[in-house]
Amino acid sequence: MQQGSLSLQAMSIDCLNTIKHFALVNAFSVLESSNAKIRQTLMRTAQEHMSMAEDWFQLMNRRGWYQVPEARPEVRSQLNSFVSSVQSNITKKSAEGGQTVYQTYGQQSYVSPSAQQSTGTQGKEYGTGGQKYLS
């Protein structure tokens, strides 16, 4: 390899990171778009970038360039428990029409904004703690 040239591994890492960046940018753009057709196009583009990132990851992983350690059993167990809890809360609270509260590990509880609605003098008021947002 000549001095100053990139290895195939370095180029692959750059491609993967660039594709991940584009997927994130597209995902944020989806959330900011008010036009349904543009939103659908951005969603499809984000999904395509995620698929490309998966392909690059698989290629790099097979070649030993991108190794991901296995999660410890206790971490997997905590994650499975958390996901089950969230799914149970969503199903139960949706059926009851009540407030959905998500408990995260090592963090404070999160209450969905739709469950926090209260009528303000100038519209609906949303927020947690000291922050309030008006719609």
C-alpha positions, 0 to 999 in steps of 0.5 A: 500500500502506498503512503497516504492511501487508505486501506480497504478496512478504513474505507469500509469503516468510513462508508459504514459511518457515512451511511449511519449518518445519512440514516440518522439525518433522514430519520430526523428529517422525517420527524420534521417534515409536514408534507406526507409525500416527503415524509414517506420518501424520507422514511423509505430513504432512511430504511434503505440507508439502514439496510445498507448499513446492515450490509456493510456491518455484516461484511466488516464483521465477517472479515473481523473488522467490526467485532461486537462483543456479546452483551452480558447475560444480566444486561440482556435480561434487564433489557428483555424485562424493560421491553416487556414492561413497556409493552405491557404498560402500553397495552394496559394503559391504552385499554384503560385510556390512562397515563403511560409511564415508562421506567428506565434503568438508572433514570427517572420515569418518563411520562408520554406527552399525550398523557400530560395534557392539561388545559392552559389559558392559551392552548394545551400545555405539555411538559415535565418538571420545570419545562412546559410547552404550549401547542 
